[in-house]
Amino acid sequence: MSGRRWATLVGATSVLALALGWSAVGAKAPKKGVDWVALNPGFAGATFVNDPETCRTCHEDGMKTYAHTAHARTLDATPADGAGDCESCHGPRSKHVEAPSGDLALGTKAKAQSAVCLQCHQGGTRFAWKGGQHQANDVSCTACHTVMEAKSPKALLAKADTGATCYQCHQDVRADMNKMSHHPVRENRMDCASCHNVHGAAPSLLTKPTLNDTCYTCHADKRGPFVWEHAPARESCATCHSAHGSNNRNLLTSKDPFLCLTCHSYGGHINLPRYNRVSNPYGSGCSNCHTSVHGSNHPSGAKLTR
């Protein structure tokens, strides 16, 4: 085969490899090593047994439930380098086999547990885990995920779904979600992860850099730009809306006219509550006339009336 034809064949093979997701070192990305001794000094001198069947001698029940999880299926297809699948997460077990005890457990050390998970689960949406609010408050991966048993259809969550998992700690949010006006989490049209990246570090663990950008993911019509802007809406959606739920319509922080009157309380205008149909549950108050409360592009919309 001539040099030119060989180069063409190699080039074509490279293109095919890239298209299929192959790399020069194989399909499996290298994982980050764990300093087991740093996590628990008891690992000093321990070596990898590299035989899950040794673990099964005592832990057969746990391994049966584990076999139905995403981790088990993944590690069976792509076994970890230098360790059997049990030891990928539990560390070298030779000392444990010789003298079974709980001395090599990581216990309740959140950062130690997370370090084990991060050997594989890093980058992407977890890129900013370190420095995030969950990590800073010693929330471990196992607080939200159950590795040894499939309790949810996805993400190895500790509960049946995302909401139930988050509500373990965020009981106040559960209460808000049960209010009259709420985002459709209860109706399963979205979940906590629609707005929050629990592995991130943005304020309030939002999926976007700011609250407004997160809201605009669905409410793009409120983004603008507008010829006539409503300054509070541009500054923060939370000025007027309670994102998790409210007993006022449209997720408002208070009843329509009272909300407007927190800023617009000047005289010379019929902006008193009795003129804004406060007693009528269907009255919109100020927005009966000022309909474009988020902003207006109408030439005559300086007062957000159109």
Buried (B, 14 or more C-beta within 10 A) or exposed (E): EEEEEEEEEEEEEEEEEEEEEEEEEEEEEEBEEBEBBEBBEBBEEBEBBBEBEBBBEEBEEBBEBBEEBEBBEEBEEEBBEEBBBBBBBBBBBBBBBEEEEEEBBBEEBBEBBBBBBBBBBBEEEBEBBBEBBBBEEEBBBBBBBBBBBBBBEEEBBBBEBBBBBBBEEBEEBBEBBEBEBBBEBEEEEBBBBBBBBBBBBBEEBBBBEBBBBBBBEEEEEBBBEBEBBBEBBBEEBBBBBBBBBBEBEEBBBBBBBBBBBEEEEEEEEEBEEEEBBBEEEEBBBBBEEBEBBBBBEEEEBEEBEB
